[in-house]
Amino acid sequence: MKKVLFFTALVSVMLCVSSCGADNSATGAPEDVMSKKDYSKLCITYDDYFNFSEGLCKVRLGSYSEGKFGFVNSKGKLVIPCTLELAGQCHDEMIWFKEGDKYGFINRKGDVIVPATYKNVEDFSEGLAVVTMPTKDAEYSWDKVYGYVNKKGEVAIPIVYDHAQDFHDGLAPVKTNKKYGYLDKKGEFAIPANYDGASEFSEGIAFVEKNNKECAIDTKGEVIFVLPKRMSIRGTFHDGLALVKKYGESWSDKDYYGYINKQGEVVIPCKYDDAEDFENGIAQVEKNDKEFYINTQGEKVEDPE
């Protein structure tokens, strides 16, 4: 009998937690995430709101130019007060914010983890975020150096690089001495800086440029394939496909877009006037001034909205 009572009490507690808590994984438009009641309250209470990211929705109180930002959870509860001059979305449990002309990071509770001391920052990815500082002899806004901070607010990788991008698949592209390579999370070059250009990794593949040739490499730096002449990469891999642009044979010929697979094969022909990366198996394309959607087989599909 005691076991039954204990089980009943446990279920009651679990139901209470479920109904009172907020979903930290909630992503998407507020009207799709929140109940009708909570969404209606959101619309009435705040002057602007944004999509949910990792269970938090950025909101604004006040005018576009002078308003302040905060965050609500999926139940509509204000969990970070509207005191932020400017803020990003929640990524990797962290949110960038602006104070004066400097940037820093808070956590999802609103605690300042990285004080606003940096010239610019990027969203956290895989536990690290790109930050920049002006060079010692900076004259212009683009005179800056790049590095990475961790979620403890520490400089995890020195701020010394000419350019840096996000970590994906455990690696990040950085530029030093006019060449690109890839750092691991210890700040060591896992792939030497031998390239004229480099993209972030996605689905285990990145694109690099060397001697006017673009090729795909794996996380060990091994070449998987080389892009054909008059073809250039225009995105990273999503749903197993990457967007490419095929140039006309002469300056008067049109350029077209299509998609390649991980073997470098054109699986959706370069016939579109414009196109975007795939997302959840769907990509938006344009042809003859008409926009529509295709699936990963290149078939026309209904608008996902």
NORLINPE-V705433 format. One record per residue. RES is the residue in three letters. SS is DSSP state (h for helix, s for strand, l for the rest). PSI is psi in whole degrees, 0 to 359 (* if undefined). D_LAST is the distance of its C-alpha to the last C-alpha in Angstrom with 2 decimals. Layout:
res=<RES:RES>
ss=<SS:SS>
psi=<PSI:PSI>
d_last=<D_LAST:D_LAST>
//
This chain:
res=<MET:LYS:LYS:VAL:LEU:PHE:PHE:THR:ALA:LEU:VAL:SER:VAL:MET:LEU:CYS:VAL:SER:SER:CYS:GLY:ALA:ASP:ASN:SER:ALA:THR:GLY:ALA:PRO:GLU:ASP:VAL:MET:SER:LYS:LYS:ASP:TYR:SER:LYS:LEU:CYS:ILE:THR:TYR:ASP:ASP:TYR:PHE:ASN:PHE:SER:GLU:GLY:LEU:CYS:LYS:VAL:ARG:LEU:GLY:SER:TYR:SER:GLU:GLY:LYS:PHE:GLY:PHE:VAL:ASN:SER:LYS:GLY:LYS:LEU:VAL:ILE:PRO:CYS:THR:LEU:GLU:LEU:ALA:GLY:GLN:CYS:HIS:ASP:GLU:MET:ILE:TRP:PHE:LYS:GLU:GLY:ASP:LYS:TYR:GLY:PHE:ILE:ASN:ARG:LYS:GLY:ASP:VAL:ILE:VAL:PRO:ALA:THR:TYR:LYS:ASN:VAL:GLU:ASP:PHE:SER:GLU:GLY:LEU:ALA:VAL:VAL:THR:MET:PRO:THR:LYS:ASP:ALA:GLU:TYR:SER:TRP:ASP:LYS:VAL:TYR:GLY:TYR:VAL:ASN:LYS:LYS:GLY:GLU:VAL:ALA:ILE:PRO:ILE:VAL:TYR:ASP:HIS:ALA:GLN:ASP:PHE:HIS:ASP:GLY:LEU:ALA:PRO:VAL:LYS:THR:ASN:LYS:LYS:TYR:GLY:TYR:LEU:ASP:LYS:LYS:GLY:GLU:PHE:ALA:ILE:PRO:ALA:ASN:TYR:ASP:GLY:ALA:SER:GLU:PHE:SER:GLU:GLY:ILE:ALA:PHE:VAL:GLU:LYS:ASN:ASN:LYS:GLU:CYS:ALA:ILE:ASP:THR:LYS:GLY:GLU:VAL:ILE:PHE:VAL:LEU:PRO:LYS:ARG:MET:SER:ILE:ARG:GLY:THR:PHE:HIS:ASP:GLY:LEU:ALA:LEU:VAL:LYS:LYS:TYR:GLY:GLU:SER:TRP:SER:ASP:LYS:ASP:TYR:TYR:GLY:TYR:ILE:ASN:LYS:GLN:GLY:GLU:VAL:VAL:ILE:PRO:CYS:LYS:TYR:ASP:ASP:ALA:GLU:ASP:PHE:GLU:ASN:GLY:ILE:ALA:GLN:VAL:GLU:LYS:ASN:ASP:LYS:GLU:PHE:TYR:ILE:ASN:THR:GLN:GLY:GLU:LYS:VAL:GLU:ASP:PRO:GLU>
ss=<l:h:h:h:h:h:h:h:h:h:h:h:h:h:h:h:h:h:h:h:l:l:l:l:l:l:l:s:l:h:h:h:h:l:l:h:h:h:h:h:h:h:h:h:h:l:l:s:s:s:s:s:s:l:l:s:s:s:s:s:s:l:l:l:l:l:l:s:s:s:s:s:l:l:l:l:l:s:s:s:s:s:s:s:l:s:s:l:l:l:s:l:l:s:s:s:s:s:s:l:l:s:s:s:s:s:s:l:l:l:l:s:s:s:s:s:s:s:l:s:s:l:l:l:s:l:l:s:s:s:s:s:s:s:l:l:l:l:l:l:l:l:l:s:s:s:s:s:s:s:l:l:l:l:s:s:s:s:s:s:s:l:s:s:l:l:l:s:l:l:s:s:s:s:s:s:l:l:s:s:s:s:s:l:l:l:l:l:s:s:s:s:s:s:s:l:s:s:l:l:l:s:l:l:s:s:s:s:s:s:l:l:s:s:s:s:s:l:l:l:l:l:s:s:s:s:l:l:l:l:s:s:s:l:l:l:l:s:l:l:s:s:s:s:s:s:l:l:l:l:l:l:l:l:l:s:s:s:s:s:l:l:l:l:l:s:s:s:s:s:s:s:l:s:s:l:l:l:s:l:l:s:s:s:s:s:s:l:l:s:s:s:s:s:s:l:l:l:l:s:s:l:l:l:l>
psi=<319:322:319:316:319:317:318:317:319:315:318:317:317:319:322:315:318:319:332:333:172:152:107:350:358:129:139:186:141:322:340:339:320:162:162:321:312:324:319:318:321:314:324:323:321:154:340:156:163:178:155:143:119:41:1:141:121:135:161:137:126:181:167:321:334:0:167:152:149:192:140:158:184:351:2:4:133:110:340:115:154:75:359:132:319:147:155:196:168:121:128:37:11:154:127:151:159:139:110:236:21:162:150:197:143:162:183:353:351:2:135:118:317:109:156:86:357:150:317:160:163:166:152:145:122:38:359:152:141:134:155:154:152:149:164:322:34:130:331:166:334:359:87:162:155:149:198:144:157:183:358:357:8:150:109:328:125:145:81:357:152:335:154:150:179:157:134:139:30:5:152:136:134:158:130:135:42:11:153:143:190:127:148:182:354:354:16:149:109:331:118:154:83:5:153:341:157:144:168:156:148:126:37:7:141:160:134:160:134:132:44:21:139:133:162:137:158:183:353:357:6:138:128:313:161:134:141:163:151:25:137:146:141:11:184:176:132:128:33:4:149:140:133:158:129:121:148:160:339:168:337:349:148:155:147:160:147:197:142:158:187:358:1:11:137:108:340:112:149:86:3:146:335:159:161:168:156:148:120:40:6:142:144:133:167:136:130:44:16:131:138:181:147:158:184:354:1:12:142:134:170:155:123:341:*>
d_last=<52.12:51.48:48.89:47.00:47.16:46.00:43.03:42.09:42.36:40.26:37.42:37.65:37.42:34.40:32.58:33.54:32.31:28.99:28.54:29.94:28.51:25.22:22.88:23.64:20.93:18.09:15.33:12.09:11.44:14.56:13.13:11.71:15.05:17.66:19.22:18.90:22.44:22.07:18.96:20.95:23.87:21.96:20.96:24.58:26.36:24.92:24.61:21.53:19.37:17.11:14.83:16.77:18.55:21.07:21.21:21.92:20.19:21.97:23.13:25.48:28.41:30.02:29.39:27.35:30.66:32.64:30.34:30.43:27.79:27.63:25.42:24.50:23.71:21.21:23.81:23.94:27.35:28.39:29.59:30.29:31.85:30.66:33.50:31.88:32.26:29.22:27.24:24.61:22.20:23.63:24.08:26.57:27.70:28.79:27.82:29.44:30.98:33.05:36.47:38.34:37.86:37.50:34.82:34.95:33.03:32.74:31.71:29.27:32.23:32.85:36.03:36.94:37.28:37.61:39.33:38.14:40.50:38.40:37.67:34.11:32.10:28.99:26.88:28.65:27.97:30.04:32.36:33.29:32.18:33.29:35.54:37.64:40.97:42.95:45.62:49.20:49.93:46.52:46.76:43.14:39.75:39.04:42.29:40.94:41.11:38.53:38.78:37.08:37.41:36.83:35.68:39.29:39.33:41.68:41.72:41.03:41.33:43.60:42.23:43.94:41.45:40.66:36.94:34.81:31.27:29.51:30.72:28.82:30.57:33.53:34.19:33.60:34.56:37.19:39.42:43.16:45.95:43.52:42.17:39.17:39.37:37.66:38.83:38.66:38.32:42.11:41.95:43.69:42.80:41.48:40.91:43.47:42.67:43.37:40.29:39.60:35.89:33.64:30.03:28.83:28.77:25.61:25.91:29.67:29.84:30.44:31.35:34.66:36.72:40.47:42.92:40.19:38.52:35.12:34.96:33.04:34.92:34.66:35.45:39.14:39.05:39.65:38.36:35.97:35.64:36.25:33.84:35.43:36.93:34.76:31.70:30.20:27.63:24.65:22.90:23.65:22.86:19.45:19.04:22.51:21.84:22.74:21.99:25.22:26.60:29.38:31.86:33.78:37.42:38.65:37.61:36.85:34.44:30.69:28.83:25.91:23.35:22.85:22.78:25.68:26.21:28.52:31.54:30.87:30.15:27.82:25.56:22.97:25.20:25.42:24.40:21.50:22.28:19.89:17.59:16.11:16.69:14.93:12.92:12.57:13.65:11.26:12.47:11.88:15.11:17.05:19.90:22.12:20.16:16.97:13.81:11.77:10.75:13.46:14.38:17.59:19.69:18.67:17.19:14.55:11.41:8.47:5.41:3.83:0.00>
//
